[in-house]
Amino acid sequence: MELIYLPKIESPADLRKISVDELPILAKELRHVICEQVKESGGHLAPNLGVVELTIALHYVFDFAHDRLLFDVGHQCYTHKLLTGRFPLLSKLRQRGGMSGFPNPDESPYDLFTVGHAGTAISTGVGMARGDTLSGEAFDPANNEKGRHVVAFVGDGSIVNGVAMEGLNNAGTLKRQFLVVLNDNGMSIAKPQGAISSYFDHLRVGTTYRSLKQTAKNVMDKIPGGSVLGDFSHRMTEMMKDAISADSWFEHFGLLSVGPIDGHDLPSLINALIEVKDVDRPLLLHVHTTKGKGFSYSEDDATAFHSPKPFEVIKDKIKVHSSGRSFTAAYAEAMTVLMEHDERIVAATAAMPDGTGVDKLLEKFPNRVWDTGLCESHAFDMLSGMAKTGFKPFFAVYSTFLQRAFDQAFQESALQGLPVRLCLDRAGVVGGDGAVHHGFCDIALLRVLPNAALMAAIDEPTLNAALAFMTGYESGLSAVRYPRDAVANQNGTCEPYVLGKAHQLRSTNNPDLAILGFGVPTIAALEVAEQLDGAHAIDVYDARFAKPVDGELLEKLLTNDIPIITIEDHSITGGFGAAVLEEASNKKLDTSLITRLALPDRWIGHGSRAQQLREAGIDAEGIARCVSQILTERPTSVSTIEQPITGG
């Protein structure tokens, strides 16, 4: 496709030079380049295709070099980025040196927050609105026409999130302009859940709206400075049907509500935004869009194309470039077996059925599995309630999203002694999604909870064994973490997990050093040990538990003067290595013999997972370098051990 307008846009000022009649051509160009790039690199396709016209209209009406634009669920930002001068970065989408997949202030001043979690835009927008008011920079139609407008761009089901509700509750108290643009695409990341989504369905398909003219008149009468809008009622009647509803659900929060309107009709969108732009009280514009718009495959299955891997279309069929069987697929299969054998096992996810493998469980056990929508806190509390009634709940959640439910992990599970079981997908570095989605702090968060049993899987057999252990663990909260990656050793077996006991994977008669691996980096540690065999004798352990750690093993190793390297794809702060140091210190052991390899105490940007592991020094090369340094610096050889060291 020949690009006419997009390459010439270096800022939204260039966008506003294009006539409204020509904007649909630009929309086609944007959809084309987004789709072609996601085919190559993967990324969030359907949510971005659905907001092309809406994003164009926002930048056409507002000047976000001056005004404030806050994104919710930042995976809707590709068009925004392309309209703000980042088209040259698109060819390396989600790769080092290229465009990140989420808003990022380091990339452009048009991005106000680095954001990848749902529910936050309204609250941060309220904060900026209050800050601008206090500093005298807020838009005021009477006193400061050149002041800053504030727009919160909400969508993909995030309006149901608890924080979004809290934000709406406070937005209604503002005494100034504040616009919430609700992108209602009838979806979340997956099929929407709950009463609020049903309410939106009713709005979209209902035919019993009030007369627009009468309702518009009533609403305009309520607006301070409503005369500024002039012939609002007549003009809005022409561009949208029954657009203002006086009994809107949002008006109970103190926001005027306009819509739903067609989110793909550019002239109507622009006119609507012009009309509501200068309203000097909080207002919600309800926009109906089609997720995946313009690409037939994503329109037909927006869930599958929400965030696809690289793919190609061959003879009208989609071929996904797969790196092999994933931990997610292994989890779904293991849970299916467990649920078939134990009717007390129940499961839930929060808007991520495909991403966590729970979609397979929903199909097979529809009465024992739930998708709560973008509501991690509710999901955790609900499962705690089910644990109280004697069921065995499993919560499949991305590690990065567990952070949103930590209070529930503490209050409703751990404090009550209720065994909610966490299956932490996307643990560690996640590749192209970058810092907003790295699962870097789950162990640090959960390790403070008494009686928690915290595990990591290194392959499919250990994942199966960890899940089996969790099924029988009733003393408190338990968790197993695993990465967004292909799973190794799919058909093997392993010894059952025993609380607080490591498992030896490689044994030498007289080890120079021992590596304690927590999770998938253990595989790289085994490779290094084999490569250095002959030069150095290295024992390797699957640590299995970050809480409780194997104190008996530490005592055997350290009292025999054997250096230890701990390795994990978790932050060096508060993770497995920190737990090992604490346990060794508690036992009055020599902690100077312990070296920790983990994710550094800084942010790691988007790129491939292999790049990120290499940057953190927890790939095979980094481990080998650490081993060499430790053994080179040893002043004397280690003492001879009469019996092999074992870890349970």
C-alpha positions in Angstrom: 0.0 0.0 0.0 1.4 3.4 -0.9 1.5 5.7 2.1 0.5 9.3 1.3 0.0 11.0 4.6 1.6 9.0 7.4 5.3 9.5 6.5 4.7 13.3 6.5 3.3 13.4 10.1 6.1 14.4 12.5 3.6 15.7 15.1 -0.1 16.2 15.5 0.3 19.7 14.0 0.9 17.9 10.7 -2.2 15.8 11.2 -4.4 18.9 11.6 -3.3 20.1 8.2 -5.2 17.2 6.6 -8.8 17.9 5.7 -11.5 15.9 7.5 -12.5 14.3 4.2 -9.0 12.9 3.7 -8.6 11.5 7.2 -10.2 8.1 6.3 -7.2 7.6 3.9 -4.9 8.2 6.8 -6.9 5.7 9.0 -6.4 3.0 6.3 -2.6 3.8 6.2 -2.4 3.4 10.0 -4.2 0.1 10.0 -2.0 -1.2 7.2 1.3 -0.4 8.8 0.2 -1.6 12.3 -1.0 -4.9 10.9 2.0 -5.5 8.7 4.4 -4.7 11.6 2.6 -6.9 14.1 2.8 -9.8 11.6 6.6 -9.4 11.8 7.1 -8.7 15.5 4.0 -9.6 17.4 2.2 -7.1 19.5 -1.2 -5.8 20.5 -3.2 -5.9 17.2 -6.9 -6.0 17.7 -7.1 -3.2 20.4 -5.0 -0.9 18.3 -6.9 -1.5 15.1 -10.1 -0.6 17.0 -9.1 2.9 18.1 -7.6 4.3 14.9 -10.4 6.8 14.1 -10.9 7.7 17.8 -7.2 8.5 18.3 -7.1 10.5 15.1 -10.1 12.5 16.2 -8.6 13.2 19.7 -5.4 14.5 18.3 -7.3 16.5 15.6 -9.4 18.4 18.3 -7.0 18.6 21.2 -3.4 19.8 21.3 -1.7 17.2 23.5 1.6 19.0 23.4 -0.2 21.3 25.8 -3.3 19.4 26.9 -3.2 16.2 29.0 -3.9 12.7 27.5 -3.9 9.8 30.0 -4.0 6.3 28.6 -5.7 3.4 30.3 -4.6 -0.2 29.3 -1.8 1.3 27.3 -1.8 -1.4 24.7 -4.2 0.9 22.7 -1.4 3.5 22.0 0.1 2.5 18.6 -1.9 5.1 16.6 -1.1 7.7 19.2 2.6 7.0 18.8 2.5 7.1 15.0 0.7 10.5 15.1 3.3 11.9 17.5 6.4 11.4 15.4 7.3 7.8 16.0 6.6 6.2 12.6 10.4 5.7 12.1 10.5 3.6 15.2 7.7 1.2 14.1 9.9 -1.1 12.1 11.5 -2.3 15.4 8.3 -2.5 17.4 8.9 -4.0 20.9 12.6 -4.5 20.0 15.6 -2.8 21.3 16.0 0.7 19.8 12.4 0.6 18.5 9.0 1.7 19.5 7.8 0.2 22.8 4.3 -1.3 22.9 3.1 0.9 25.7 3.2 4.7 26.5 6.6 5.7 27.7 7.7 9.2 28.7 11.3 8.3 27.9 10.2 7.9 24.3 8.1 11.0 23.9 6.7 14.0 25.9 3.3 13.0 24.5 3.3 10.0 26.8 2.7 11.2 30.3 3.0 7.9 32.2 4.6 4.5 31.5 1.4 2.4 31.8 0.5 -1.2 31.0 -2.0 -2.0 33.8 -5.7 -1.2 33.7 -7.8 1.2 35.7 -5.4 4.0 36.3 -6.1 6.8 33.7 -9.1 8.4 35.4 -7.3 8.7 38.8 -4.0 10.0 37.4 -6.1 12.3 35.2 -8.0 13.6 38.2 -4.6 14.2 39.8 -3.3 16.2 36.9 -6.6 18.1 36.7 -6.3 19.1 40.3 -2.6 20.0 39.9 -3.2 22.2 36.9 -6.0 23.9 38.8 -3.8 24.7 41.8 -1.0 26.0 39.5 -3.4 28.2 37.5 -2.8 26.2 34.3 -6.3 24.6 34.0 -8.6 25.3 31.2 -11.4 27.6 32.2 -13.8 29.0 29.5 -14.3 32.2 31.5 -10.9 32.9 32.9 -8.3 30.8 31.1 -9.2 29.7 27.6 -5.6 28.8 26.8 -5.4 26.5 29.9 -4.8 22.7 29.8 -7.6 20.3 29.0 -7.5 16.8 30.6 -8.6 13.7 28.7 -8.6 10.1 30.1 -8.8 7.5 27.4 -10.3 4.4 28.9 -11.1 1.1 27.2 -10.8 -2.6 26.6 -13.0 -3.4 29.6 -10.8 -1.5 32.1 -13.8 0.6 33.2 -14.9 -2.3 35.4 -11.7 -2.2 37.3 -12.0 -1.2 40.9 -9.5 1.7 40.6 -11.4 3.0 37.6 -14.6 3.1 39.8 -12.7 5.0 42.5 -11.4 7.4 39.9 -14.9 8.0 38.6 -16.2 8.6 42.1 -13.6 11.4 42.5 -13.8 12.8 39.0 -17.4 13.7 39.6 -16.3 16.2 42.3 -14.2 18.2 40.0 -15.3 21.8 39.3 -13.6 22.1 35.9 -13.3 20.5 32.5 -12.5 16.8 32.6 -13.2 14.4 29.7 -13.4 10.6 30.0 -13.4 9.0 26.6 -14.8 5.4 27.0 -13.8 3.1 24.2 -16.5 0.5 24.5 -15.6 -2.3 22.1 -17.8 -4.9 23.7 -14.6 -6.7 24.8 -12.0 -6.8 27.4 -8.8 -8.6 26.7 -11.2 -11.5 26.2 -15.0 -11.7 26.4 -16.3 -9.1 28.8 -17.7 -10.2 32.2 -20.1 -8.8 34.7 -23.1 -6.6 35.1 -21.4 -3.4 33.8 -20.6 -5.0 30.5 -24.2 -6.2 30.3 -25.3 -2.6 30.9 -23.2 -1.4 27.9 -24.6 -4.2 25.8 -28.1 -2.8 26.6 -27.0 0.7 25.6 -25.6 -0.5 22.3 -28.6 -2.5 21.2 -31.5 -0.9 23.1 -34.2 0.9 21.1 -36.0 2.7 24.0 -33.8 5.7 24.4 -35.4 9.0 25.3 -35.8 11.7 22.6 -32.4 13.2 22.0 -33.7 16.8 21.6 -35.5 16.8 24.9 -32.7 15.0 26.8 -30.1 17.3 25.2 -32.0 20.3 26.3 -32.4 19.0 29.8 -28.6 18.2 30.1 -27.5 21.5 28.5 -29.6 23.4 31.1 -27.5 21.8 33.8 -24.2 22.8 32.3 -22.6 26.0 33.6 -21.7 28.0 30.5 -23.9 25.7 28.4 -24.7 28.6 26.1 -21.1 28.2 24.8 -22.3 25.1 22.9 -24.9 27.1 20.9 -27.0 24.9 18.7 -25.7 21.7 20.4 -29.1 20.0 20.4 -29.7 20.4 16.7 -26.2 19.5 15.5 -25.9 16.5 17.8 -29.2 15.2 16.6 -27.8 15.1 13.0 -24.6 13.2 14.0 -25.8 10.7 16.5 -29.0 9.0 17.6 -30.1 9.4 21.2 -26.6 10.4 22.2 -27.3 11.9 25.6 -29.1 9.9 28.2 -30.2 11.7 31.3 -30.5 8.4 33.3 -27.0 7.3 32.4 -25.2 5.1 34.9 -22.3 7.5 34.8 -24.4 10.5 36.0 -24.6 8.8 39.3 -20.9 9.5 39.6 -21.5 13.2 38.8 -20.4 13.0 35.2 -22.5 14.1 32.2 -22.7 11.2 29.8 -22.8 11.6 26.0 -23.2 8.5 23.7 -22.8 5.9 22.6 -21.6 7.2 19.3 -20.0 5.5 16.4 -16.2 5.3 17.0 -15.4 4.8 13.3 -17.2 7.8 11.9 -14.5 10.4 11.8 -16.5 13.5 11.0 -19.0 12.7 13.7 -16.3 11.9 16.2 -14.5 15.2 15.5 -17.8 17.1 15.8 -18.7 15.4 19.0 -15.3 16.1 20.5 -15.5 19.8 19.5 -18.8 20.1 21.2 -17.7 18.5 24.5 -14.2 19.8 24.5 -14.9 23.0 26.5 -17.7 21.8 28.8 -16.5 23.1 32.2 -17.6 20.1 34.3 -16.7 16.3 34.2 -18.2 14.6 31.1 -17.9 11.0 29.7 -18.0 10.4 26.0 -19.2 6.9 25.3 -17.8 5.7 22.0 -18.7 2.3 20.4 -15.9 0.7 18.4 -15.1 -2.7 16.9 -12.1 -4.4 18.3 -9.8 -5.5 15.5 -11.5 -3.1 13.0 -10.2 -3.4 9.4 -8.6 -6.8 9.5 -11.1 -9.5 9.0 -9.3 -12.1 11.1 -9.1 -9.9 14.1 -12.7 -8.7 13.7 -13.8 -12.3 13.7 -11.7 -13.3 16.7 -10.5 -10.3 18.6 -9.4 -12.4 21.6 -7.0 -14.5 19.5 -5.6 -11.4 17.9 -5.5 -9.3 21.0 -1.8 -9.8 21.3 -0.7 -12.4 18.7 2.8 -13.8 18.1 4.3 -13.0 14.7 2.1 -14.5 12.0 1.5 -14.6 8.3 -1.6 -15.1 6.1 -1.2 -18.0 3.7 -4.1 -18.7 1.3 -6.5 -17.0 3.6 -5.3 -19.0 6.6 -3.3 -17.7 9.6 0.0 -19.4 10.3 1.4 -18.3 13.7 5.2 -18.4 14.2 5.4 -20.6 17.3 8.6 -21.3 19.3 7.1 -24.5 20.7 4.9 -25.7 23.5 4.5 -23.1 26.1 4.4 -23.2 29.9 0.9 -21.9 29.6 -0.2 -24.9 27.5 1.6 -27.2 30.0 -0.3 -25.6 32.8 -3.7 -26.0 31.2 -3.0 -29.7 30.5 -1.8 -30.3 34.1 -4.8 -28.5 35.6 -7.2 -30.5 33.4 -5.8 -33.7 34.9 -6.0 -32.4 38.4 -9.6 -31.1 38.1 -10.7 -34.4 36.5 -9.5 -36.2 39.7 -10.6 -33.8 42.3 -14.0 -32.1 42.1 -13.1 -29.7 44.8 -10.6 -27.9 42.6 -11.9 -24.6 41.2 -10.0 -22.0 39.1 -10.3 -18.4 38.0 -8.4 -15.8 36.0 -8.9 -12.0 35.6 -9.5 -11.3 31.9 -6.7 -13.5 30.7 -8.3 -16.9 29.8 -6.2 -17.3 26.7 -3.0 -15.9 28.1 -3.1 -18.2 31.2 -4.5 -21.3 29.6 -7.7 -21.1 31.6 -9.8 -20.9 28.4 -9.2 -24.7 28.1 -10.5 -25.2 31.6 -13.5 -23.0 31.0 -14.5 -25.2 28.1 -14.1 -28.4 30.1 -15.3 -27.3 33.5 -17.7 -24.4 32.9 -19.3 -24.6 36.4 -15.9 -24.7 38.3 -13.9 -22.0 36.4 -14.5 -18.3 36.1 -13.1 -15.3 34.2 -13.9 -12.3 36.5 -12.8 -9.6 33.9 -10.1 -7.0 34.8 -10.6 -7.5 38.5 -7.6 -9.2 40.1 -8.6 -8.0 43.6 -12.1 -9.4 43.3 -10.9 -12.7 41.8 -8.6 -13.2 44.8 -11.3 -12.4 47.3 -13.8 -14.6 45.5 -11.4 -17.5 45.6 -10.6 -16.9 49.3 -14.4 -17.2 49.9 -14.4 -20.5 48.0 -11.5 -21.7 50.1 -13.5 -20.9 53.2 -16.3 -23.2 52.0 -13.9 -26.1 51.5 -12.9 -25.9 47.8 -9.4 -25.8 46.5 -9.0 -22.6 44.5 -6.3 -21.9 41.8 -5.8 -18.4 40.6 -4.0 -18.2 37.2 -2.7 -14.7 36.9 0.3 -12.9 35.2 3.0 -12.2 37.8 2.8 -8.5 37.0 -0.9 -8.4 37.7 -0.7 -10.2 41.0 0.7 -6.9 42.3 -2.8 -5.5 42.0 -4.1 -8.0 44.5 -1.4 -8.1 47.1 -3.8 -6.7 49.8 -6.1 -9.6 49.2 -3.3 -12.1 49.3 -2.4 -10.7 52.7 -5.8 -10.0 54.2 -8.2 -12.6 52.8 -5.9 -15.5 52.2 -2.7 -15.5 54.3 -4.1 -13.8 57.4 -7.0 -16.2 57.4 -4.8 -19.3 56.8 -6.8 -20.0 53.6 -5.0 -22.0 50.9 -5.5 -19.9 47.7 -3.1 -21.3 45.1 -1.4 -18.9 42.7 -0.2 -19.9 39.2 2.1 -17.0 38.2 2.4 -16.9 34.4 4.8 -14.5 32.7 7.2 -14.6 35.7 10.6 -13.1 35.1 11.4 -11.0 32.0 8.7 -11.0 29.3 10.4 -9.8 26.2 8.6 -7.3 24.0 6.1 -6.0 26.5 9.0 -4.7 28.6 9.1 -3.2 32.0 5.3 -2.7 32.5 4.8 -6.5 32.3 8.0 -8.0 33.8 7.2 -10.4 36.6 10.1 -9.2 38.8 8.7 -8.9 42.3 6.2 -11.7 43.1 8.5 -13.6 45.5 9.5 -10.3 47.2 5.8 -9.5 47.8 4.7 -13.0 48.9 7.7 -14.0 51.0 6.5 -11.7 53.8 3.4 -13.8 54.3 3.6 -16.4 57.1 3.1 -20.0 56.0 3.4 -19.2 52.3 4.9 -21.9 50.1 6.6 -20.3 47.1 7.9 -22.4 44.2 9.3 -22.1 40.7 9.1 -24.6 37.8 12.0 -25.3 35.5 10.2 -27.5 33.0 7.0 -29.4 32.5 7.6 -32.2 35.0 8.5 -29.8 37.7 5.4 -27.7 36.9 3.2 -30.7 37.2 4.9 -31.7 40.5 4.5 -28.2 41.9 0.8 -28.1 41.0 0.3 -31.5 42.6 2.0 -30.3 45.8 -0.2 -27.2 45.9 -3.3 -29.3 45.7 -2.4 -30.9 49.0 -0.9 -27.8 50.7 -3.5 -26.5 53.2 -1.4 -24.5 55.6 -1.6 -21.2 53.7 -1.1 -19.5 50.4 1.0 -21.2 47.8 2.4 -20.1 44.5 4.3 -21.5 41.5 6.0 -19.2 39.0 6.9 -19.9 35.3 7.9 -17.7 32.4 6.4 -16.7 29.1 8.6 -19.2 27.2 8.7 -22.6 25.6 8.7 -25.4 28.1 11.6 -27.9 28.2 11.5 -31.6 29.0 7.9 -32.1 28.2 7.7 -35.9 28.7 9.9 -36.5 31.7 9.1 -37.2 35.3 10.5 -35.8 38.6 10.4 -36.5 42.3 7.5 -35.0 44.1 8.0 -31.6 45.8 8.6 -31.8 49.5 8.1 -28.6 51.5 11.3 -26.6 51.8 13.5 -29.2 50.1 15.8 -28.7 47.1 16.5 -31.4 44.5 19.9 -32.3 43.3 20.2 -32.3 39.5 24.0 -32.7 39.0 26.4 -34.3 41.5 30.1 -34.5 41.7 32.2 -36.3 44.3 34.2 -33.3 45.3 32.4 -30.1 44.2 34.3 -26.8 43.7 31.1 -24.9 43.7 27.3 -25.4 43.9 24.6 -23.6 41.9 21.2 -23.3 43.4 18.7 -22.5 40.6 15.3 -21.1 41.2 13.2 -21.6 38.1 14.1 -21.8 34.4 17.6 -20.3 34.7 18.5 -23.6 36.3 18.6 -25.1 32.8 21.4 -22.6 31.8 23.2 -23.5 35.0 23.2 -27.2 34.1 24.6 -26.3 30.6 27.4 -24.3 32.2 28.3 -27.1 34.6 28.5 -29.6 31.8 30.6 -27.2 29.6 33.1 -26.7 32.5 33.3 -30.3 33.4 36.9 -31.3 33.7 38.0 -27.9 34.6 35.6 -27.4 37.5 33.4 -29.7 39.5 30.0 -28.0 39.8 26.9 -29.4 41.6 23.6 -28.1 40.5 20.4 -28.0 42.5 16.8 -27.2 41.6 16.0 -25.1 44.7 12.3 -25.4 44.1 11.3 -23.3 47.1 12.0 -19.6 47.8 10.0 -20.0 51.0 10.9 -22.0 52.9 14.4 -22.4 51.5 16.4 -25.6 52.2 18.4 -24.5 55.3 19.7 -28.0 55.8 21.3 -28.0 52.3 22.8 -24.5 52.9 24.3 -25.7 56.2 25.9 -28.7 54.5 27.4 -26.7 51.7 28.7 -23.7 53.6 30.1 -25.6 56.6 32.2 -27.5 54.0 33.4 -24.2 52.5 31.7 -24.7 49.2 30.8 -21.5 47.4 27.2 -21.1 46.3 25.7 -19.2 43.4 22.0 -18.5 43.5 20.3 -17.8 40.2 16.8 -16.6 39.4 14.8 -14.5 37.0 13.4 -12.3 39.8 14.7 -9.0 41.2 17.8 -9.3 43.3 15.9 -7.4 45.9 13.8 -9.7 48.1 13.9 -12.8 45.9 15.2 -16.3 46.2 18.9 -15.2 46.7 17.9 -12.8 49.4 16.0 -15.6 51.1 19.2 -17.8 51.0 21.3 -15.0 52.5 18.8 -14.5 55.3 18.6 -18.2 56.1 22.4 -18.5 56.1 22.7 -15.5 58.3 20.1 -17.0 60.7 22.1 -20.1 60.9 25.3 -18.1 61.5 26.9 -19.5 58.3 29.5 -17.7 56.2 27.4 -15.6 53.8 30.6 -14.3 52.0 30.5 -17.7 50.1 27.2 -16.8 48.5 26.9 -14.9 45.2 23.6 -13.9 43.8 22.6 -13.7 40.1 19.2 -12.1 39.5 17.5 -9.3 37.7 19.3 -6.0 38.6 17.8 -3.3 40.7 16.9 -1.2 37.7 14.4 -1.3 34.8 15.0 -3.5 31.8 13.6 -2.3 28.6 11.7 -4.0 25.8 13.4 -6.5 23.5 13.7 -10.2 23.2 13.6 -12.3 26.4 17.1 -13.7 25.4 18.4 -10.1 25.3 17.0 -9.3 28.7 18.4 -12.4 30.3 21.8 -11.6 28.8 21.6 -8.0 30.1 20.8 -9.3 33.5 23.7 -11.7 33.4 21.6 -14.8 34.0 22.1 -16.5 30.7 24.7 -19.3 30.2 27.5 -16.8 29.4 26.8 -14.7 32.5 26.7 -17.8 34.7 30.0 -19.1 33.3 31.6 -15.7 33.8 30.5 -15.7 37.5 31.7 -19.2 38.1 35.1 -18.4 36.6 35.5 -15.2 38.7 34.6 -17.0 41.9 36.9 -20.0 41.4 39.8 -17.8 40.1 39.6 -15.6 43.2 39.5 -18.6 45.6 42.7 -18.4 47.7 42.8 -22.1 48.3 41.1 -25.2 47.1 37.9 -26.2 48.8 38.0 -28.8 51.5 37.3 -32.5 50.6 33.8 -33.7 51.3 33.6 -37.3 52.6 30.0 -37.8 51.4 28.1 -36.2 48.5 25.9 -33.3 49.4 22.3 -33.9 48.7 19.2 -31.7 48.9 16.4 -34.0 49.8 
